[in-house]
Amino acid sequence: MTPRLINLRDLQFVLYELLEVEALTSRARYVDHSRETFDAAIDTALKIATEQFATHNGEADEHEPQFDGRSVRMIPQVKTAVDAFRRAGFMAAAKDYDSGGMQLPLTVAQACLALFNSANVSTAAYPFLTIANANLIEAFGSEDQKRRYLKALLEGRFMGTMALTEPQAGSSLSDIKTTATPAENGRYLVSGNKIFISAGDHELAENIVHLVLARIRGGPPGVKGISLFIVPKYLVNDDGTQGARNDVATAGLIHKMGYRGTTSTMLNFGEKGRCLGELVGQPHQGLACMFHMMNEARIGVGLGAVMLGYSGYLHALAYARERQQGRSPAGKDPLKPQLRIVEHADVRRMLLAQKVYVEGGLALCLYAARLVDDLYTSDSERTRREAALLLDILTPIVKSWPSQYCLEANSLAIQVHGGYGYTREYPVEQLYRDNRLNAIHEGTHGIQALDLLGRKVGMQDGAALQLLMREIDRTVREARKCESPELRRYGEELAHAMHGLMETTRNLLCAGDKGEIDFALANAALYLEMTGHIVVGWIWLRQALAAVARLADAHGTDGDFYQGKLQACAYFFRWELPKTRHQNDLLNNMDRTCYEMQPSWF
Ligand SMILES: Cc1cc2nc3c(=O)[nH]c(=O)nc-3n(C[C@H](O)[C@H](O)[C@H](O)COP(=O)(O)OP(=O)(O)OC[C@H]3O[C@@H](n4cnc5c(N)ncnc54)[C@H](O)[C@@H]3O)c2cc1C
């Protein structure tokens, strides 16, 4: 089966025409870079993703890793692929030259990494978790920890995990029970059980560095008493050489619906009372450290969801262009050849829906990555401050909207394939299963919704939401000056939706201020969905404005590409954005249907 990872023309459009990533090369950090170096990195990623990752995607799904009580075995292609990834330097794509990195802007680095997700999300998880782990140690580790762990992680000699979840503490991290007791040499004895830890055991690297959340004995209860620890599978000596096996045991593997090539482990720390950990950062600041890196991690999850949806869309499109079935309603002559199913309007409806979800999601996630670049590298203090605010409010949306809608794209891709889509002969069913995780891990959909409505929109007197509204308003004003009456109308519709959102937000925050907090937050998931749709409507209008400006000079396939963007924008504004009116009514009327439903009435 031909791997279908992305429409490269779309990726170029988003990077260079929408987000103007080339402009970053005027910043000191990226002065050695150019469009050529960005394209070269993307080409290399595409080649490795196609030749080393996509080639065993189905096999990794069918032959899950196995644990024999001592070690984990998996198909050998996983290691070959991870080795190719690490040799090409993608572990440190966005890192400084001094750390052995490519010093790429995060926007470009994320575009590269995205390709590995659409090729084979479960193999990509091993290096991606390692990158997240290294980011944390770089930000909060001591110089000694960086010397002993960071280099090895960035070279891929060590691999990493994030070990937060416990059986009784998934969404509710304040209920974590794993403990850390001070021991000799400033180290801690760690004791407890973690569950669902991705990449928690394997033989892909010399060592596995677990980043573990645990409570230092005697610390405050709740989230204020949680600290972060490095707990390696093998202890690392002062000179960086490998020491003895640490007391970390794999209690078993969890067998899953998707992401089946990634080991999901139950880990026991300190069964023999000898599990040594090193504190990262300050005591009791563990959750703050984790959340500091959440923006990037959650952009990664959102982008992962996009890419699984994107691959499904490309498979559905190729299938619809080939598969012949039925005739047009107006001409059912059985002597005439059957039509290709793409010629049925209803199939085009399903393809358009997928297109707006995945291309909208891609532009949204890369826009968020561009904000991270601004946050870390802009010369302007104001730009940095505004990027931080926009990221605060957009992060739950960037994580959740693609997890919901690009999964819907996967479902539609199956539908376009008819019965064949439901079989294991075609890749679309695996893409759906793999993507189903994204609304669950890294904070469930419900938890993201509470974060958005319960925290982000009200913080700093609503500064982030107001800034987002000003940004959207800027696009609306641009649309008003546009020659296209359609785009001018979409601008007004977007402005209307945004004003509705502002009013509803004020009412909900007001209810919260009056002490009706449970009631105000009861429909938070609907609020998240509505806000996500308005933000993606904005992203689509921006894409359409960029397309219309170039359409007159475009020829051949480029003309088709821009026309496709305009038609997709039309679909979003006619079919999708209007859904937010009803959602807004439910929210603004503070609908109590779910809130008042009693557990005993089910
Ligand atoms: C394949 C996979 C990989 C994972 N990888 C990792 C990993 O590498 N490291 C790691 O630490 N964890 C990992 N996890 C764990 C994951 O982060 C948790 O499953 C997730 O946080 C949810 O926790 P839970 O499963 O205990 O569900 P629960 O927290 O029990 O949630 C169940 C349901 O209740 C809802 N809910 C819970 N609390 C509230 C609330 N206060 N308000 C409203 N609704 C609520 C949730 O939204 C959800 O719908 C992974 C999970 C899976 C399935």
Ligand as a Chemical Component Dictionary entry (heavy atoms), coordinates in Angstrom:
data_LIG
# 
_chem_comp.id                   LIG 
_chem_comp.type                 NON-POLYMER 
_chem_comp.pdbx_formal_charge   0 
_chem_comp.three_letter_code    LIG 
# 
loop_
_chem_comp_atom.comp_id 
_chem_comp_atom.atom_id 
_chem_comp_atom.alt_atom_id 
_chem_comp_atom.type_symbol 
_chem_comp_atom.charge 
_chem_comp_atom.model_Cartn_x 
_chem_comp_atom.model_Cartn_y 
_chem_comp_atom.model_Cartn_z 
_chem_comp_atom.pdbx_ordinal 
LIG C1  C1  C 0 -2.274  4.270  25.360 1  
LIG C2  C2  C 0 -2.056  5.167  26.519 2  
LIG C3  C3  C 0 -0.819  5.752  26.711 3  
LIG C4  C4  C 0 -0.584  6.527  27.835 4  
LIG N1  N1  N 0 0.675   7.009  28.067 5  
LIG C5  C5  C 0 0.948   7.585  29.259 6  
LIG C6  C6  C 0 2.282   7.925  29.620 7  
LIG O1  O1  O 0 3.207   7.743  28.841 8  
LIG N2  N2  N 0 2.501   8.461  30.843 9  
LIG C7  C7  C 0 1.506   8.684  31.738 10 
LIG O2  O2  O 0 1.779   9.160  32.812 11 
LIG N3  N3  N 0 0.221   8.372  31.433 12 
LIG C8  C8  C 0 -0.069  7.825  30.223 13 
LIG N4  N4  N 0 -1.362  7.481  29.904 14 
LIG C9  C9  C 0 -2.409  7.708  30.883 15 
LIG C10 C10 C 0 -3.371  8.803  30.477 16 
LIG O3  O3  O 0 -2.759  10.053 30.586 17 
LIG C11 C11 C 0 -4.617  8.646  31.346 18 
LIG O4  O4  O 0 -5.293  7.489  30.893 19 
LIG C12 C12 C 0 -5.518  9.851  31.300 20 
LIG O5  O5  O 0 -4.905  10.931 31.951 21 
LIG C13 C13 C 0 -6.869  9.594  31.945 22 
LIG O6  O6  O 0 -6.735  8.996  33.200 23 
LIG P1  P1  P 0 -7.594  7.677  33.551 24 
LIG O7  O7  O 0 -7.344  6.696  32.482 25 
LIG O8  O8  O 0 -7.303  7.308  34.933 26 
LIG O9  O9  O 0 -9.095  8.149  33.387 27 
LIG P2  P2  P 0 -9.962  8.924  34.502 28 
LIG O10 O10 O 0 -9.161  10.045 35.046 29 
LIG O11 O11 O 0 -10.540 7.946  35.427 30 
LIG O12 O12 O 0 -11.123 9.534  33.579 31 
LIG C14 C14 C 0 -12.258 8.780  33.159 32 
LIG C15 C15 C 0 -13.267 9.750  32.548 33 
LIG O13 O13 O 0 -13.727 10.655 33.549 34 
LIG C16 C16 C 0 -13.517 11.995 33.145 35 
LIG N5  N5  N 0 -13.117 12.787 34.282 36 
LIG C17 C17 C 0 -12.199 12.497 35.204 37 
LIG N6  N6  N 0 -12.096 13.485 36.100 38 
LIG C18 C18 C 0 -12.953 14.441 35.731 39 
LIG C19 C19 C 0 -13.299 15.719 36.232 40 
LIG N7  N7  N 0 -12.700 16.235 37.307 41 
LIG N8  N8  N 0 -14.244 16.439 35.579 42 
LIG C20 C20 C 0 -14.833 15.969 34.463 43 
LIG N9  N9  N 0 -14.546 14.760 33.943 44 
LIG C21 C21 C 0 -13.620 14.003 34.549 45 
LIG C22 C22 C 0 -12.402 11.940 32.112 46 
LIG O14 O14 O 0 -12.450 13.052 31.210 47 
LIG C23 C23 C 0 -12.687 10.610 31.433 48 
LIG O15 O15 O 0 -13.636 10.791 30.414 49 
LIG C24 C24 C 0 -1.625  6.755  28.750 50 
LIG C25 C25 C 0 -2.890  6.201  28.526 51 
LIG C26 C26 C 0 -3.101  5.403  27.444 52 
LIG C27 C27 C 0 -4.467  4.777  27.248 53 
# 
loop_
_chem_comp_bond.comp_id 
_chem_comp_bond.atom_id_1 
_chem_comp_bond.atom_id_2 
_chem_comp_bond.value_order 
_chem_comp_bond.pdbx_ordinal 
LIG C1  C2  SING 1  
LIG C2  C3  SING 2  
LIG C2  C26 DOUB 3  
LIG C3  C4  DOUB 4  
LIG C4  N1  SING 5  
LIG C4  C24 SING 6  
LIG N1  C5  DOUB 7  
LIG C5  C6  SING 8  
LIG C5  C8  SING 9  
LIG C6  O1  DOUB 10 
LIG C6  N2  SING 11 
LIG N2  C7  SING 12 
LIG C7  O2  DOUB 13 
LIG C7  N3  SING 14 
LIG N3  C8  DOUB 15 
LIG C8  N4  SING 16 
LIG N4  C9  SING 17 
LIG N4  C24 SING 18 
LIG C9  C10 SING 19 
LIG C10 O3  SING 20 
LIG C10 C11 SING 21 
LIG C11 O4  SING 22 
LIG C11 C12 SING 23 
LIG C12 O5  SING 24 
LIG C12 C13 SING 25 
LIG C13 O6  SING 26 
LIG O6  P1  SING 27 
LIG P1  O7  DOUB 28 
LIG P1  O8  SING 29 
LIG P1  O9  SING 30 
LIG O9  P2  SING 31 
LIG P2  O10 DOUB 32 
LIG P2  O11 SING 33 
LIG P2  O12 SING 34 
LIG O12 C14 SING 35 
LIG C14 C15 SING 36 
LIG C15 O13 SING 37 
LIG C15 C23 SING 38 
LIG O13 C16 SING 39 
LIG C16 N5  SING 40 
LIG C16 C22 SING 41 
LIG N5  C17 SING 42 
LIG N5  C21 SING 43 
LIG C17 N6  DOUB 44 
LIG N6  C18 SING 45 
LIG C18 C19 SING 46 
LIG C18 C21 DOUB 47 
LIG C19 N7  SING 48 
LIG C19 N8  DOUB 49 
LIG N8  C20 SING 50 
LIG C20 N9  DOUB 51 
LIG N9  C21 SING 52 
LIG C22 O14 SING 53 
LIG C22 C23 SING 54 
LIG C23 O15 SING 55 
LIG C24 C25 DOUB 56 
LIG C25 C26 SING 57 
LIG C26 C27 SING 58 
# 
